[in-house]
Amino acid sequence: MNFRRYLLPTILLLLILAIVGCSQDEDSDGDDDGQHTPVSEAEQISERGGEPVTDDESEPTATPTVTPVPSATPTPTRVPTGPVTICMAQEPSTLYLYGPNSQAAQVVRQVIYDGPIDSREYELQPVILEKLPSLADGDARLTPVTVGEGDRVVDNEGNVVRLRDGVIVRPAGCYGDECAVVFADEEPPAGDEEEHQTVVGSLEMEQLEVTFVLLEDVRWSDGEQLTASDSVFSYELAQEATIPPRQRTGGQGLVPERRVDPIERTASYTAVDEHTVRWVGLPGAMDPYYQGNFFIPLPQHQLEGLLPEQLMAAEESARYPLGWGPYVLTEWTAGERIVAERNPEYFRAGEDLPYFDQVIFRFAGDDPQQFVDDLVAGECDVVTGDALHNDWAVYEALAGDGVVLHARPSAVSEQLVFGINPVAHYDWRGDIFEDARLRQAVAYCVDRGAIMDELMGGHSRVPDAFVPPDHPLYAAAELVTYDYDPERGRALLQEMGWRDTNGDGIAEAYGIQGVVEGDRLIFNYTTTSSALRGRIAQMVVDNLSQCGFRVDLPAEPLAPETFFSTGNSSPIFGRTFDMTSMAWFADMLPPCHLYTTSQTPAESNGWSGFNVSGYSNGAYDAACQRAQGRIEGMDGYEASHVETLQIFNQDLPAVPLFMHLQAALATEDLEGLELDPTMPFETWNVENFRRAGANR
């Protein structure tokens, strides 16, 4: 399995996706695409860092003149530390990497796997690899290869296809639509004019090759060496798995999974030697996540011979998977708890890690107050975010009395989305959102800081683009900041021709193209029945009323499953709304595709595109295509992404309101708990959990 798809939430996906799973409106099982590897049933081990407890059993000499010296008791390498207890709302149904997975499964897996690659602050970091491959270092490279009819390639639109007559592809050295060519099996008739140059018979395309090197001292918890073949074995199982890419829906919003399937775009994945794996993509596959195309190892020596359907339920893959991380699973009592013990084979044991001898996962229902009572009583050390329902009032009310709130902005942004270009039959209010100045006026008139303070307790941040303010590319874009300024918002409306001439507080249109003369600035706000979205809607409506807008709320908000449904009957994906708010996820790669013209939901794409506003800007599309046609390390990669952020920041097809929170509760004496927006599992660094004042 590929790192991003099953880490992030991660990444891709997975990145992800766990933060959204904290919503009170989401499906209760919090399904996410999985992340890590399995382990086998573990033995009980010594509490002395894996060293055997030995006693000198030799008999004292029989010579009466010699007094035997009693054996010294070996000094333990560390002091036993007892357990750390992590309380969760849900129990995983399985821990098998390629089976149905959940946020709960992700949290548990973190204790038996370490990495293989972590994501910190939107950047990848190697854990059991010597380094991340890169074009600069030569362990990632683009190589021209000759392709012909029938070969599998990635076309100009990013689709995996067989090279046939009429297929448009990018030849070697081409990274955008402007230089793409049409493949033909024979010369076209003279005089035919094509948008793209025609290439007959064969052509050269670029193929990405990436090499990963494992650390040499990593072992499975049964003592067997972890090898490159284990990663290849996992890749082969991934090919048998049926885990299709999908979009995640729920009360917080939609989290599109990464846009490319690494399995589909893999030409080969092979072990070069015991510690080296090589991934080769299909010709034309410019995978921006290439540094994470390392398939998470599975123990070939243990699982080889089991059929995929057997692995879904086998004890050694589904309940007690074998891993290389800080702990080994030793007990699973259904409905109650999972217990993990220190792994004596952990490759970081020499650093006296992990600190705790044991991790206990308790499944304690979904009553936040009960979790706090358990924290105070010492029955929990950590309460994971899935138990808190993503409601700031819950966090604020429950912290204190020895309970510490850990909170930080996540990678999920709440956005105020405009119906810029609705479907043709939805035309009652004219093209009022076509002018970017009106959207900018909304940004100035909505007190986003006050909304963030009230709903996120001041622990979050207000972005001005579709990536979070702590993303590495955010500062590079030097964005316009839309601070709360109603006067400036009203001035923009006046400049456009929206003026309140009768003093009723609602502006009317005068000389505005596409809007009937004298029409008032009135439109609808579509929202869901979630308490959070209801509060957002009311605050936005109240703010806008001070600038000459009248925004009408629905008599009955929509159920989340209706709001986020797909198809032309959906109010959002069917593009029959004026304004709404919803959440989108950003991972390491800025999701510029969310606002491209080609992603507009329409009949041509089955109403499944992500650009629900219908926003269309040729310059933005071109910049996004350039960004997606390159990978990190190539000229123009960063500049193209920065350009998309700048154009979005000027055009505002959506107004970012705030970043949702990541949160967990813990006892005040627990240290080492670190939340990270791109590692949305509280236990991702469980080996560093410790008690306050502990000697390290």
C-alpha positions as CSV (number, residue, x, y, z in Angstrom):
1,M,0.0,0.0,0.0
2,N,1.2,3.5,-0.8
3,F,2.2,5.8,2.0
4,R,0.1,8.8,1.1
5,R,-3.1,7.0,0.4
6,Y,-3.1,5.1,3.6
7,L,-1.4,7.7,5.9
8,L,-3.2,10.7,5.6
9,P,-5.3,11.0,6.5
10,T,-3.2,10.8,4.6
11,I,-2.3,12.2,2.4
12,L,-3.8,10.9,1.3
13,L,-5.4,11.0,1.8
14,L,-5.1,10.3,3.4
15,L,-4.3,12.1,4.8
16,I,-6.8,12.1,5.6
17,L,-9.5,12.5,6.4
18,A,-9.6,11.7,10.1
19,I,-10.2,15.3,11.1
20,V,-13.4,15.5,9.2
21,G,-14.4,12.2,10.9
22,C,-14.6,14.1,14.3
23,S,-17.9,15.8,13.3
24,Q,-21.1,15.1,15.1
25,D,-22.8,14.9,11.7
26,E,-20.6,12.2,10.3
27,D,-21.1,8.6,9.9
28,S,-20.5,7.0,13.2
29,D,-17.8,4.6,12.2
30,G,-15.5,7.2,10.8
31,D,-14.5,5.2,7.7
32,D,-11.3,6.3,6.1
33,D,-8.9,4.7,3.7
34,G,-6.3,2.8,5.8
35,Q,-2.8,3.5,6.6
36,H,-0.1,1.1,7.9
37,T,1.0,-2.5,8.2
38,P,0.2,-5.7,10.0
39,V,1.9,-7.6,12.7
40,S,1.8,-11.2,13.9
41,E,0.8,-12.5,17.3
42,A,3.4,-11.3,19.8
43,E,5.0,-13.1,22.8
44,Q,5.1,-11.7,26.3
45,I,8.4,-9.9,26.7
46,S,10.7,-8.7,29.5
47,E,10.0,-5.3,31.0
48,R,13.8,-4.6,30.7
49,G,13.9,-3.3,27.2
50,G,13.9,-6.8,25.7
51,E,16.9,-8.0,27.6
52,P,16.5,-11.4,29.1
53,V,16.4,-11.7,32.9
54,T,19.3,-14.1,33.8
55,D,20.4,-15.6,37.0
56,D,23.7,-17.4,37.6
57,E,22.7,-21.0,38.0
58,S,26.2,-22.5,38.4
59,E,26.9,-24.4,41.7
60,P,29.4,-23.0,44.2
61,T,32.7,-24.8,44.3
62,A,32.9,-27.7,46.7
63,T,36.3,-26.7,48.0
64,P,35.8,-25.8,51.6
65,T,38.5,-23.1,51.6
66,V,36.7,-21.1,49.0
67,T,33.6,-19.0,49.8
68,P,31.3,-18.8,46.8
69,V,30.4,-15.3,45.6
70,P,26.7,-14.9,45.0
71,S,25.6,-13.8,41.6
72,A,24.8,-10.2,41.2
73,T,21.3,-9.3,40.2
74,P,21.5,-7.7,36.7
75,T,20.7,-4.0,36.8
76,P,17.6,-3.2,34.6
77,T,18.4,-0.9,31.7
78,R,15.3,1.1,32.5
79,V,12.8,1.6,35.2
80,P,9.3,0.1,34.4
81,T,6.9,2.9,33.7
82,G,3.5,1.2,33.7
83,P,0.8,1.8,31.0
84,V,-0.5,4.9,29.2
85,T,-4.3,4.6,28.6
86,I,-5.8,6.1,25.4
87,C,-9.6,6.4,25.4
88,M,-11.5,6.3,22.2
89,A,-15.2,6.5,21.1
90,Q,-15.0,3.7,18.5
91,E,-13.4,0.3,18.3
92,P,-11.8,-0.8,15.1
93,S,-13.4,-3.7,13.2
94,T,-10.0,-4.8,11.8
95,L,-6.4,-3.7,11.7
96,Y,-5.7,-5.3,8.3
97,L,-4.1,-2.8,6.0
98,Y,-6.2,-3.5,3.0
99,G,-9.5,-4.2,4.7
100,P,-12.3,-1.8,5.8
101,N,-10.6,0.8,8.0
102,S,-11.6,3.5,10.3
103,Q,-10.1,6.4,12.3
104,A,-10.0,4.0,15.3
105,A,-7.9,1.5,13.3
106,Q,-5.5,4.3,12.3
107,V,-5.0,5.4,15.9
108,V,-4.2,1.8,17.0
109,R,-1.9,1.1,14.1
110,Q,0.4,3.9,15.1
111,V,1.7,1.9,18.0
112,I,2.8,-1.1,16.0
113,Y,4.2,0.8,13.0
114,D,6.5,3.8,13.0
115,G,6.3,5.5,9.7
116,P,7.5,4.3,7.2
117,I,7.2,8.0,6.3
118,D,5.7,10.7,8.5
119,S,4.3,14.0,7.5
120,R,5.2,17.0,9.7
121,E,3.8,20.4,9.0
122,Y,2.9,19.5,5.4
123,E,6.3,18.0,4.6
124,L,7.3,14.3,4.4
125,Q,10.0,12.9,6.7
126,P,11.6,9.5,6.4
127,V,11.3,7.1,9.4
128,I,12.5,3.7,8.3
129,L,14.1,5.0,5.1
130,E,17.6,6.4,4.8
131,K,16.2,9.5,3.1
132,L,13.4,10.8,0.9
133,P,14.3,10.4,-2.8
134,S,14.6,13.6,-4.8
135,L,15.4,14.7,-8.4
136,A,18.3,16.8,-7.1
137,D,20.0,13.7,-5.5
138,G,19.4,11.4,-8.4
139,D,17.4,8.8,-6.5
140,A,14.4,10.1,-8.4
141,R,14.8,10.7,-12.1
142,L,12.8,11.4,-15.3
143,T,13.9,9.1,-18.2
144,P,12.7,9.4,-21.8
145,V,11.2,6.1,-23.0
146,T,9.8,5.1,-26.4
147,V,6.1,4.2,-26.4
148,G,3.8,2.9,-29.2
149,E,0.3,1.8,-29.9
150,G,-1.2,-0.2,-27.2
151,D,1.2,0.8,-24.4
152,R,-0.3,2.0,-21.1
153,V,0.4,5.7,-20.6
154,V,-1.0,8.7,-18.7
155,D,-2.6,11.1,-21.1
156,N,-2.7,14.9,-21.2
157,E,-5.7,14.9,-18.8
158,G,-4.0,12.6,-16.3
159,N,-6.0,9.5,-17.2
160,V,-4.4,6.0,-17.5
161,V,-5.1,4.9,-21.1
162,R,-3.9,2.6,-23.9
163,L,-2.0,4.6,-26.5
164,R,-4.4,4.7,-29.5
165,D,-5.1,6.8,-32.5
166,G,-6.3,10.3,-31.3
167,V,-5.0,10.1,-27.7
168,I,-3.4,13.3,-26.6
169,V,-0.2,12.9,-24.5
170,R,2.8,15.0,-23.4
171,P,6.0,14.0,-25.1
172,A,9.4,14.1,-23.2
173,G,10.1,17.7,-22.1
174,C,6.5,18.8,-22.2
175,Y,4.7,19.7,-19.0
176,G,1.6,21.4,-20.1
177,D,-1.3,21.4,-22.6
178,E,0.4,23.9,-24.9
179,C,3.0,21.3,-26.1
180,A,0.9,18.1,-26.0
181,V,0.7,16.0,-29.1
182,V,-1.9,13.8,-30.8
183,F,-0.8,10.2,-31.3
184,A,-1.8,8.7,-34.6
185,D,-1.3,5.2,-36.1
186,E,-0.9,6.7,-39.6
187,E,-0.3,10.0,-41.3
188,P,-3.5,12.2,-41.2
189,P,-4.9,13.4,-44.5
190,A,-3.2,16.4,-46.0
191,G,-4.8,19.7,-45.0
192,D,-6.3,18.5,-41.7
193,E,-5.8,21.1,-39.0
194,E,-5.4,19.9,-35.4
195,E,-5.1,21.9,-32.2
196,H,-2.1,19.8,-31.3
197,Q,0.8,18.5,-33.4
198,T,0.3,14.9,-34.6
199,V,3.0,12.2,-33.9
200,V,2.7,9.0,-35.9
201,G,3.8,5.4,-34.8
202,S,5.8,6.1,-31.7
203,L,7.1,8.9,-29.5
204,E,9.2,9.5,-26.4
205,M,7.5,10.2,-23.1
206,E,9.0,10.7,-19.7
207,Q,8.9,8.0,-17.1
208,L,9.5,8.7,-13.4
209,E,11.7,6.3,-11.5
210,V,12.1,6.5,-7.7
211,T,14.5,4.6,-5.5
212,F,13.9,4.0,-1.7
213,V,16.5,2.6,0.7
214,L,15.5,1.1,4.0
215,L,17.5,1.5,7.2
216,E,19.5,-1.6,7.9
217,D,18.5,-2.1,11.6
218,V,14.7,-2.4,11.2
219,R,13.2,-5.7,12.3
220,W,9.7,-7.1,12.6
221,S,8.7,-7.6,16.2
222,D,9.3,-11.3,15.9
223,G,13.0,-10.6,15.2
224,E,13.0,-11.2,11.5
225,Q,14.7,-8.6,9.3
226,L,12.4,-6.2,7.5
227,T,13.4,-6.2,3.9
228,A,12.6,-4.6,0.5
229,S,10.7,-7.8,-0.4
230,D,8.2,-7.1,2.4
231,S,7.3,-3.8,0.7
232,V,7.0,-5.5,-2.7
233,F,4.8,-8.2,-1.1
234,S,2.6,-5.4,0.2
235,Y,2.4,-3.9,-3.2
236,E,1.3,-7.2,-4.7
237,L,-1.4,-7.5,-2.1
238,A,-2.5,-4.0,-2.8
239,Q,-3.1,-4.9,-6.4
240,E,-5.5,-7.6,-5.2
241,A,-7.4,-5.2,-2.9
242,T,-10.6,-3.5,-3.9
243,I,-10.3,-0.1,-2.1
244,P,-11.4,2.3,-4.8
245,P,-10.7,6.0,-4.5
246,R,-13.7,7.8,-3.2
247,Q,-14.8,11.1,-1.8
248,R,-15.5,11.3,1.9
249,T,-18.8,13.0,3.0
250,G,-19.9,14.0,6.4
251,G,-21.1,16.8,8.7
252,Q,-17.9,18.8,8.3
253,G,-17.6,18.6,4.6
254,L,-16.0,16.7,1.8
255,V,-12.4,15.4,1.7
256,P,-11.5,14.3,-1.8
257,E,-8.9,11.6,-1.7
258,R,-5.7,12.1,-3.6
259,R,-6.4,12.6,-7.3
260,V,-4.1,9.8,-8.6
261,D,-4.1,6.2,-7.7
262,P,-0.5,5.1,-7.2
263,I,-1.3,1.4,-8.0
264,E,-2.9,2.3,-11.3
265,R,0.0,4.5,-12.3
266,T,2.7,2.0,-11.3
267,A,4.6,0.4,-14.2
268,S,6.8,-1.7,-11.8
269,Y,7.6,-2.0,-8.2
270,T,10.7,-4.2,-7.5
271,A,13.3,-5.1,-4.9
272,V,16.7,-4.1,-6.1
273,D,18.4,-5.7,-3.1
274,E,17.6,-6.5,0.5
275,H,17.2,-2.9,1.4
276,T,16.4,-1.1,-1.9
277,V,13.0,-0.8,-3.6
278,R,12.4,0.9,-7.0
279,W,9.1,2.4,-8.1
280,V,8.6,3.1,-11.8
281,G,5.6,5.0,-13.0
282,L,3.8,4.7,-16.3
283,P,5.1,7.0,-19.0
284,G,3.5,10.4,-18.5
285,A,2.8,9.9,-14.8
286,M,4.0,13.0,-13.1
287,D,3.1,12.0,-9.5
288,P,3.6,15.0,-7.2
289,Y,3.6,12.6,-4.3
290,Y,6.4,10.5,-5.7
291,Q,8.5,10.8,-2.5
292,G,5.9,8.8,-0.7
293,N,5.4,6.0,-3.3
294,F,6.8,3.5,-0.9
295,F,4.3,0.7,-0.2
296,I,4.1,0.0,3.6
297,P,5.7,-3.3,4.3
298,L,3.8,-6.4,5.2
299,P,5.6,-9.5,6.7
300,Q,6.0,-11.8,3.8
301,H,7.6,-14.5,5.9
302,Q,4.4,-14.7,8.0
303,L,1.6,-13.9,5.6
304,E,2.8,-15.4,2.3
305,G,0.4,-18.2,1.3
306,L,-2.7,-16.7,2.7
307,L,-5.3,-15.6,0.2
308,P,-6.5,-12.0,0.2
309,E,-9.9,-13.0,1.5
310,Q,-8.2,-15.0,4.3
311,L,-6.1,-11.9,5.3
312,M,-9.3,-9.9,5.8
313,A,-10.1,-12.0,8.9
314,A,-6.9,-13.9,9.9
315,E,-5.7,-13.3,13.5
316,E,-2.2,-12.5,12.3
317,S,-3.3,-9.8,9.9
318,A,-6.6,-8.4,11.2
319,R,-6.3,-8.6,15.0
320,Y,-2.6,-9.0,15.9
321,P,-0.7,-7.7,12.9
322,L,3.1,-7.9,13.0
323,G,4.9,-4.6,12.9
324,W,8.3,-2.9,13.5
325,G,7.1,0.0,15.8
326,P,7.4,0.7,19.5
327,Y,4.7,-1.8,20.6
328,V,3.3,-5.3,20.0
329,L,-0.3,-6.1,20.3
330,T,-0.9,-8.7,23.0
331,E,-4.6,-8.6,23.9
332,W,-7.9,-7.6,22.2
333,T,-11.0,-7.8,24.3
334,A,-13.9,-7.0,22.0
335,G,-15.9,-4.0,23.2
336,E,-13.5,-3.2,25.9
337,R,-9.8,-2.7,25.1
338,I,-6.7,-3.5,23.1
339,V,-3.4,-3.9,24.9
340,A,0.1,-3.4,23.4
341,E,3.4,-4.2,25.1
342,R,6.9,-2.8,24.5
343,N,8.6,-4.2,21.4
344,P,12.1,-5.4,22.3
345,E,13.0,-5.3,18.6
346,Y,12.1,-1.7,18.1
347,F,14.8,0.0,16.1
348,R,14.9,3.0,18.4
349,A,15.1,1.0,21.6
350,G,18.7,2.2,22.0
351,E,17.2,5.7,22.6
352,D,15.2,4.2,25.5
353,L,12.1,4.4,23.5
354,P,9.2,4.0,24.0
355,Y,8.9,5.5,27.5
356,F,5.8,3.5,28.6
357,D,5.9,-0.2,28.9
358,Q,2.3,-0.7,27.8
359,V,-0.4,1.1,25.8
360,I,-4.0,0.4,26.6
361,F,-6.8,1.5,24.2
362,R,-10.2,1.7,25.9
363,F,-13.4,1.9,24.0
364,A,-15.5,4.1,26.2
365,G,-18.6,5.2,24.2
366,D,-19.3,8.7,23.1
367,D,-20.1,10.8,26.2
368,P,-17.5,13.6,26.4
369,Q,-18.2,14.2,30.1
370,Q,-17.6,10.6,31.0
371,F,-14.3,10.8,29.2
372,V,-13.3,13.8,31.4
373,D,-14.4,12.0,34.5
374,D,-12.2,9.0,33.4
375,L,-9.3,11.4,32.9
376,V,-9.7,12.8,36.4
377,A,-10.1,9.4,37.9
378,G,-6.9,8.2,36.2
379,E,-8.7,5.7,33.9
380,C,-7.6,7.6,30.8
381,D,-4.4,9.5,30.0
382,V,-5.6,10.7,26.5
383,V,-9.0,11.1,25.0
384,T,-8.9,11.1,21.2
385,G,-10.6,13.8,19.1
386,D,-13.2,11.4,17.7
387,A,-14.9,11.5,21.1
388,L,-15.2,15.3,21.2
389,H,-17.5,15.7,18.2
390,N,-15.5,18.7,16.8
391,D,-17.5,21.1,19.0
392,W,-15.5,23.9,20.6
393,A,-18.0,24.2,23.4
394,V,-17.2,20.6,24.4
395,Y,-13.5,21.3,24.5
396,E,-13.8,24.5,26.5
397,A,-16.2,23.1,29.0
398,L,-14.3,20.0,29.7
399,A,-10.7,21.3,30.1
400,G,-9.4,22.1,33.6
401,D,-9.2,20.3,36.9
402,G,-6.1,18.4,35.8
403,V,-7.4,18.0,32.2
404,V,-5.4,19.7,29.5
405,L,-6.8,20.6,26.1
406,H,-4.4,20.1,23.2
407,A,-5.7,22.0,20.2
408,R,-4.3,23.4,16.9
409,P,-5.6,24.3,13.5
410,S,-6.1,21.3,11.3
411,A,-5.8,21.0,7.5
412,V,-9.5,21.3,7.0
413,S,-10.8,24.8,6.1
414,E,-14.4,26.0,6.3
415,Q,-15.2,28.1,3.2
416,L,-18.0,30.4,2.3
417,V,-18.8,29.2,-1.3
418,F,-20.6,31.3,-3.9
419,G,-22.9,30.0,-6.7
420,I,-20.9,31.9,-9.3
421,N,-22.1,30.0,-12.3
422,P,-25.2,27.9,-11.4
423,V,-26.9,25.5,-13.8
424,A,-28.9,27.2,-16.6
425,H,-32.3,26.6,-15.1
426,Y,-31.2,28.3,-11.8
427,D,-31.3,31.9,-12.9
428,W,-33.7,33.7,-10.6
429,R,-31.2,36.2,-9.2
430,G,-29.0,37.0,-12.2
431,D,-25.2,36.9,-12.4
432,I,-24.6,38.8,-9.2
433,F,-21.5,36.7,-8.2
434,E,-19.7,37.0,-11.5
435,D,-17.9,40.1,-10.5
436,A,-15.0,39.3,-8.1
437,R,-15.4,42.7,-6.4
438,L,-18.7,41.5,-4.9
439,R,-17.0,38.4,-3.6
440,Q,-14.2,40.6,-2.2
441,A,-16.9,42.8,-0.6
442,V,-18.3,39.7,1.2
443,A,-14.8,38.9,2.5
444,Y,-14.4,42.4,4.0
445,C,-17.9,42.5,5.4
446,V,-17.8,39.1,7.2
447,D,-16.0,39.2,10.5
448,R,-14.1,36.0,10.0
449,G,-11.9,36.6,13.1
450,A,-15.0,36.9,15.3
451,I,-16.5,33.7,13.8
452,M,-13.2,31.8,14.4
453,D,-13.0,33.1,18.0
454,E,-16.5,32.1,18.8
455,L,-16.6,28.7,17.1
456,M,-12.9,27.6,17.5
457,G,-12.2,29.4,20.8
458,G,-9.4,31.5,19.2
459,H,-7.2,28.4,18.8
460,S,-7.5,28.5,15.0
461,R,-6.4,30.8,12.2
462,V,-8.2,32.6,9.3
463,P,-6.6,31.9,5.9
464,D,-6.9,33.9,2.7
465,A,-6.3,31.0,0.3
466,F,-7.1,27.4,-0.1
467,V,-4.1,26.2,1.9
468,P,-3.6,26.8,5.6
469,P,-1.5,29.7,6.8
470,D,1.2,27.3,8.1
471,H,1.6,25.6,4.7
472,P,5.1,26.2,3.3
473,L,3.8,27.9,0.1
474,Y,1.4,30.2,1.9
475,A,4.0,32.9,2.9
476,A,5.7,32.6,-0.5
477,A,2.4,33.8,-2.2
478,E,2.3,37.1,-0.4
479,L,-1.5,37.2,-0.3
480,V,-3.9,40.0,0.2
481,T,-5.3,39.9,3.7
482,Y,-9.1,40.5,3.9
483,D,-9.3,41.9,7.4
484,Y,-12.8,42.8,8.7
485,D,-13.6,46.2,7.1
486,P,-17.3,46.9,6.3
487,E,-16.5,50.3,5.0
488,R,-14.3,48.9,2.4
489,G,-16.8,46.3,1.5
490,R,-19.6,48.9,1.1
491,A,-17.2,51.0,-1.1
492,L,-16.6,48.0,-3.4
493,L,-20.4,47.6,-3.8
494,Q,-20.8,51.3,-4.6
495,E,-18.1,51.0,-7.2
496,M,-19.9,48.1,-8.9
497,G,-23.2,49.9,-8.9
498,W,-24.9,48.5,-5.8
499,R,-26.5,51.4,-3.9
500,D,-29.2,51.6,-1.2
501,T,-31.2,54.6,-2.5
502,N,-34.4,54.1,-0.5
503,G,-32.7,53.6,3.0
504,D,-34.1,50.1,3.6
505,G,-30.7,48.7,4.2
506,I,-30.6,46.6,1.0
507,A,-28.6,47.8,-2.0
508,E,-30.1,47.9,-5.5
509,A,-28.4,47.4,-8.8
510,Y,-27.8,50.3,-11.1
511,G,-26.0,49.7,-14.4
512,I,-24.7,46.3,-13.5
513,Q,-24.3,43.9,-16.5
514,G,-26.2,40.7,-16.1
515,V,-28.4,42.1,-13.3
516,V,-31.9,43.6,-13.8
517,E,-31.9,47.3,-13.1
518,G,-33.2,48.1,-9.6
519,D,-33.0,44.5,-8.4
520,R,-32.1,44.3,-4.7
521,L,-29.0,42.5,-3.4
522,I,-31.0,39.5,-2.1
523,F,-30.0,35.9,-2.3
524,N,-30.4,32.6,-0.4
525,Y,-28.0,30.8,2.0
526,T,-28.2,27.0,1.8
527,T,-27.0,25.2,4.9
528,T,-27.3,21.9,6.8
529,S,-28.9,21.0,10.1
530,S,-25.6,20.8,11.9
531,A,-25.4,23.2,14.9
532,L,-21.9,24.4,13.8
533,R,-23.1,25.3,10.3
534,G,-26.2,26.9,11.6
535,R,-24.1,29.2,13.8
536,I,-21.8,30.0,10.9
537,A,-24.8,30.9,8.7
538,Q,-26.4,33.2,11.2
539,M,-23.2,35.1,11.9
540,V,-22.5,35.5,8.2
541,V,-26.0,36.7,7.5
542,D,-25.9,39.2,10.4
543,N,-22.5,40.6,9.2
544,L,-23.6,41.0,5.6
545,S,-26.8,42.8,6.6
546,Q,-24.5,45.7,7.7
547,C,-23.2,46.1,4.2
548,G,-26.4,46.2,2.2
549,F,-26.9,42.5,1.6
550,R,-30.0,40.6,2.5
551,V,-29.3,36.9,2.8
552,D,-32.2,34.6,3.5
553,L,-31.8,31.5,5.5
554,P,-33.9,28.4,4.8
555,A,-36.9,27.7,6.9
556,E,-35.6,24.1,7.3
557,P,-31.9,23.4,6.9
558,L,-31.0,20.4,4.8
559,A,-29.9,17.1,6.4
560,P,-26.2,16.5,5.8
561,E,-26.8,13.5,3.6
562,T,-29.0,15.6,1.3
563,F,-26.6,18.6,1.4
564,F,-23.6,16.5,0.4
565,S,-25.3,14.1,-2.0
566,T,-24.0,13.9,-5.5
567,G,-25.7,14.1,-8.9
568,N,-27.8,16.8,-10.6
569,S,-30.5,16.6,-7.9
570,S,-27.9,17.7,-5.3
571,P,-28.3,21.3,-4.3
572,I,-24.5,21.6,-4.1
573,F,-23.2,19.3,-6.8
574,G,-26.2,20.1,-8.9
575,R,-25.2,23.8,-8.7
576,T,-28.5,25.2,-7.5
577,F,-27.5,27.4,-4.6
578,D,-26.5,31.0,-4.1
579,M,-24.2,30.8,-1.0
580,T,-23.2,28.0,1.4
581,S,-20.4,27.0,3.6
582,M,-18.6,23.7,3.5
583,A,-15.2,22.3,4.4
584,W,-12.3,21.2,2.2
585,F,-9.1,19.4,3.1
586,A,-5.6,20.5,2.0
587,D,-2.6,18.3,2.3
588,M,1.0,18.7,1.3
589,L,0.0,19.4,-2.3
590,P,-2.1,22.5,-2.7
591,P,-5.5,21.4,-4.1
592,C,-5.7,23.9,-6.9
593,H,-7.9,21.4,-8.9
594,L,-10.9,22.2,-6.6
595,Y,-11.5,25.4,-8.5
596,T,-10.6,24.5,-12.1
597,T,-13.2,24.8,-14.9
598,S,-12.8,21.1,-15.8
599,Q,-13.9,20.2,-12.2
600,T,-17.3,22.0,-12.5
601,P,-20.0,19.4,-11.8
602,A,-21.9,18.9,-15.0
603,E,-23.6,16.2,-17.0
604,S,-20.4,15.6,-18.9
605,N,-18.6,14.4,-15.7
606,G,-21.6,12.8,-14.0
607,W,-22.0,15.8,-11.7
608,S,-19.0,14.6,-9.8
609,G,-16.6,17.6,-10.1
610,F,-15.4,19.5,-7.0
611,N,-15.7,23.0,-8.3
612,V,-19.3,23.5,-7.1
613,S,-19.2,27.3,-7.5
614,G,-18.7,27.0,-11.3
615,Y,-15.8,29.4,-11.1
616,S,-13.9,29.7,-14.4
617,N,-10.7,31.6,-15.1
618,G,-8.4,30.6,-17.9
619,A,-5.3,32.0,-16.2
620,Y,-6.0,30.0,-13.1
621,D,-6.7,26.8,-15.0
622,A,-3.4,27.2,-16.9
623,A,-1.4,27.9,-13.7
624,C,-3.0,24.8,-12.0
625,Q,-2.3,22.7,-15.0
626,R,1.4,23.8,-15.0
627,A,1.6,23.0,-11.3
628,Q,0.1,19.6,-11.7
629,G,2.3,18.8,-14.7
630,R,5.4,19.2,-12.6
631,I,6.8,17.5,-9.5
632,E,8.8,18.8,-6.6
633,G,12.4,19.6,-7.7
634,M,11.4,20.7,-11.2
635,D,11.6,24.2,-12.5
636,G,8.3,26.1,-12.2
637,Y,6.8,23.7,-9.6
638,E,6.6,26.1,-6.7
639,A,6.0,29.2,-8.9
640,S,3.0,27.6,-10.5
641,H,1.4,26.7,-7.2
642,V,2.1,30.1,-5.8
643,E,0.4,31.6,-8.9
644,T,-2.8,29.6,-8.3
645,L,-2.8,30.8,-4.7
646,Q,-2.5,34.4,-5.8
647,I,-5.2,34.2,-8.5
648,F,-7.6,32.5,-6.0
649,N,-6.8,35.2,-3.4
650,Q,-7.8,37.9,-5.9
651,D,-10.8,36.2,-7.4
652,L,-12.2,34.5,-4.2
653,P,-14.4,31.8,-5.7
654,A,-14.8,31.0,-2.0
655,V,-14.0,33.0,1.1
656,P,-12.0,30.9,3.6
657,L,-13.5,31.4,7.1
658,F,-11.3,29.5,9.5
659,M,-9.4,26.3,9.9
660,H,-11.1,23.5,11.8
661,L,-9.5,22.3,15.0
662,Q,-7.6,19.2,15.8
663,A,-8.1,18.5,19.5
664,A,-7.5,16.0,22.2
665,L,-7.7,15.9,26.0
666,A,-5.0,14.6,28.2
667,T,-4.0,14.5,31.8
668,E,-1.8,17.4,32.8
669,D,1.2,15.1,33.6
670,L,1.3,13.6,30.1
671,E,4.0,15.0,27.9
672,G,5.0,14.3,24.3
673,L,1.5,14.5,22.7
674,E,1.9,16.5,19.5
675,L,-0.9,17.3,17.1
676,D,0.0,17.8,13.5
677,P,-2.4,18.8,10.7
678,T,-1.0,16.2,8.3
679,M,-0.7,13.4,10.9
680,P,-4.3,13.4,12.2
681,F,-3.7,10.5,14.6
682,E,-3.0,11.4,18.2
683,T,-0.7,8.4,18.6
684,W,1.5,9.1,15.6
685,N,4.5,9.7,17.9
686,V,3.4,7.5,20.8
687,E,7.0,6.4,21.4
688,N,7.6,9.9,22.8
689,F,4.7,10.0,25.3
690,R,6.0,10.3,28.8
691,R,5.2,11.5,32.3
692,A,6.1,15.0,33.3
693,G,9.5,15.1,35.0
694,A,10.6,11.8,33.7
695,N,14.3,11.2,33.2
696,R,15.1,10.6,29.5
